[in-house]
Amino acid sequence: MLQRWFLDHPHTIGESYSEHQRAAFSYSGALFAAALAAFIHGLVPCLFERYASRTVTRLHQRMSARLNRPDAAAPDAREPARARSRV
């Protein structure tokens, strides 16, 4: 069970647990900053006009590059269909 929880997914994209954790924490920090900027933008529209959308675009590019590395598993082998459909 611990193998499935902590190691199976990182290994499908060619990463160790700590490498995957570092990437996830990096995404989390960037998304938190984008969420804060979007919140402030909602209050004062002239502030952070493009920060959140640029952050999401940059993160998408980073994530796509990680998933397309040669050491990553084929898309069908990454996760079961039920897990891929979750947000």
MIDOTOR-183460 format. One record per residue (C-alpha): x, y, z; residue number from 1; residue in three letters. Coordinates in nm, 4 decimals, always signed. Layout:
BEGIN
+----------+----------+----------+-----+-----+
!        u !        v !        w !   n ! res !
+----------+----------+----------+-----+-----+
!        X !        Y !        Z ! NUM ! Ala !
...
+----------+----------+----------+-----+-----+
***
This chain:
BEGIN
+----------+----------+----------+-----+-----+
!        u !        v !        w !   n ! res !
+----------+----------+----------+-----+-----+
!  +0.0000 !  +0.0000 !  +0.0000 !   1 ! Met !
!  +0.2788 !  +0.2471 !  +0.0828 !   2 ! Leu !
!  +0.4425 !  +0.1685 !  -0.2507 !   3 ! Gln !
!  +0.1203 !  +0.2595 !  -0.4309 !   4 ! Arg !
!  +0.0657 !  +0.5783 !  -0.2287 !   5 ! Trp !
!  +0.4154 !  +0.7205 !  -0.2407 !   6 ! Phe !
!  +0.6152 !  +0.5688 !  -0.5258 !   7 ! Leu !
!  +0.4005 !  +0.4375 !  -0.8109 !   8 ! Asp !
!  +0.2926 !  +0.7735 !  -0.9518 !   9 ! His !
!  +0.6339 !  +0.9476 !  -0.9331 !  10 ! Pro !
!  +0.7946 !  +0.6490 !  -1.1028 !  11 ! His !
!  +0.5465 !  +0.6653 !  -1.3933 !  12 ! Thr !
!  +0.6969 !  +1.0006 !  -1.4891 !  13 ! Ile !
!  +1.0544 !  +0.8986 !  -1.4214 !  14 ! Gly !
!  +1.1009 !  +1.0698 !  -1.0857 !  15 ! Glu !
!  +1.1897 !  +0.9679 !  -0.7337 !  16 ! Ser !
!  +0.9564 !  +1.0565 !  -0.4467 !  17 ! Tyr !
!  +1.1701 !  +1.3573 !  -0.3458 !  18 ! Ser !
!  +1.1985 !  +1.4859 !  -0.7034 !  19 ! Glu !
!  +0.8230 !  +1.4616 !  -0.7428 !  20 ! His !
!  +0.7648 !  +1.6283 !  -0.4062 !  21 ! Gln !
!  +0.9944 !  +1.9178 !  -0.4996 !  22 ! Arg !
!  +0.8077 !  +1.9690 !  -0.8290 !  23 ! Ala !
!  +0.4679 !  +1.9519 !  -0.6593 !  24 ! Ala !
!  +0.5712 !  +2.2031 !  -0.3923 !  25 ! Phe !
!  +0.7027 !  +2.4327 !  -0.6658 !  26 ! Ser !
!  +0.3691 !  +2.4171 !  -0.8490 !  27 ! Tyr !
!  +0.1857 !  +2.4735 !  -0.5229 !  28 ! Ser !
!  +0.3827 !  +2.7886 !  -0.4434 !  29 ! Gly !
!  +0.3321 !  +2.9308 !  -0.7914 !  30 ! Ala !
!  -0.0410 !  +2.8519 !  -0.7844 !  31 ! Leu !
!  -0.0769 !  +3.0082 !  -0.4404 !  32 ! Phe !
!  +0.0878 !  +3.3281 !  -0.5657 !  33 ! Ala !
!  -0.1356 !  +3.3260 !  -0.8750 !  34 ! Ala !
!  -0.4462 !  +3.2756 !  -0.6606 !  35 ! Ala !
!  -0.3473 !  +3.5651 !  -0.4364 !  36 ! Leu !
!  -0.2816 !  +3.7873 !  -0.7394 !  37 ! Ala !
!  -0.6192 !  +3.6895 !  -0.8905 !  38 ! Ala !
!  -0.7926 !  +3.7689 !  -0.5613 !  39 ! Phe !
!  -0.6272 !  +4.1109 !  -0.5440 !  40 ! Ile !
!  -0.7094 !  +4.1670 !  -0.9118 !  41 ! His !
!  -1.0742 !  +4.0967 !  -0.8299 !  42 ! Gly !
!  -1.0659 !  +4.3764 !  -0.5727 !  43 ! Leu !
!  -0.8514 !  +4.6220 !  -0.7719 !  44 ! Val !
!  -0.8765 !  +4.5352 !  -1.1432 !  45 ! Pro !
!  -0.5774 !  +4.7476 !  -1.2501 !  46 ! Cys !
!  -0.3428 !  +4.5307 !  -1.0401 !  47 ! Leu !
!  -0.2029 !  +4.1943 !  -1.1545 !  48 ! Phe !
!  -0.3911 !  +4.2091 !  -1.4845 !  49 ! Glu !
!  -0.2090 !  +3.9120 !  -1.6393 !  50 ! Arg !
!  -0.0154 !  +3.7525 !  -1.3536 !  51 ! Tyr !
!  -0.2472 !  +3.4577 !  -1.2873 !  52 ! Ala !
!  -0.3006 !  +3.3644 !  -1.6527 !  53 ! Ser !
!  +0.0726 !  +3.3903 !  -1.7292 !  54 ! Arg !
!  +0.1506 !  +3.1731 !  -1.4287 !  55 ! Thr !
!  -0.0964 !  +2.9052 !  -1.5353 !  56 ! Val !
!  +0.0428 !  +2.9101 !  -1.8907 !  57 ! Thr !
!  +0.4011 !  +2.8795 !  -1.7619 !  58 ! Arg !
!  +0.3082 !  +2.5932 !  -1.5275 !  59 ! Leu !
!  +0.1271 !  +2.4107 !  -1.8060 !  60 ! His !
!  +0.4370 !  +2.4348 !  -2.0247 !  61 ! Gln !
!  +0.6569 !  +2.3052 !  -1.7402 !  62 ! Arg !
!  +0.4238 !  +2.0167 !  -1.6634 !  63 ! Met !
!  +0.3888 !  +1.9193 !  -2.0289 !  64 ! Ser !
!  +0.7667 !  +1.9158 !  -2.0685 !  65 ! Ala !
!  +0.8013 !  +1.6901 !  -1.7613 !  66 ! Arg !
!  +0.5404 !  +1.4469 !  -1.8936 !  67 ! Leu !
!  +0.7022 !  +1.4307 !  -2.2377 !  68 ! Asn !
!  +1.0501 !  +1.3382 !  -2.1131 !  69 ! Arg !
!  +1.1960 !  +1.0152 !  -2.2547 !  70 ! Pro !
!  +1.2088 !  +0.8552 !  -1.9064 !  71 ! Asp !
!  +0.8366 !  +0.9136 !  -1.8433 !  72 ! Ala !
!  +0.5934 !  +0.6272 !  -1.8987 !  73 ! Ala !
!  +0.3592 !  +0.6221 !  -2.1957 !  74 ! Ala !
!  +0.0388 !  +0.8248 !  -2.1313 !  75 ! Pro !
!  -0.1807 !  +0.5148 !  -2.0978 !  76 ! Asp !
!  +0.0542 !  +0.3655 !  -1.8385 !  77 ! Ala !
!  +0.0680 !  +0.6713 !  -1.6117 !  78 ! Arg !
!  -0.2540 !  +0.6316 !  -1.4167 !  79 ! Glu !
!  -0.5853 !  +0.4505 !  -1.4446 !  80 ! Pro !
!  -0.8539 !  +0.6392 !  -1.6395 !  81 ! Ala !
!  -1.0520 !  +0.7107 !  -1.3220 !  82 ! Arg !
!  -0.7528 !  +0.8903 !  -1.1681 !  83 ! Ala !
!  -0.6767 !  +1.0934 !  -1.4827 !  84 ! Arg !
!  -1.0284 !  +1.2345 !  -1.4903 !  85 ! Ser !
!  -1.0057 !  +1.3828 !  -1.1404 !  86 ! Arg !
!  -0.9251 !  +1.7501 !  -1.0996 !  87 ! Val !
+----------+----------+----------+-----+-----+
***
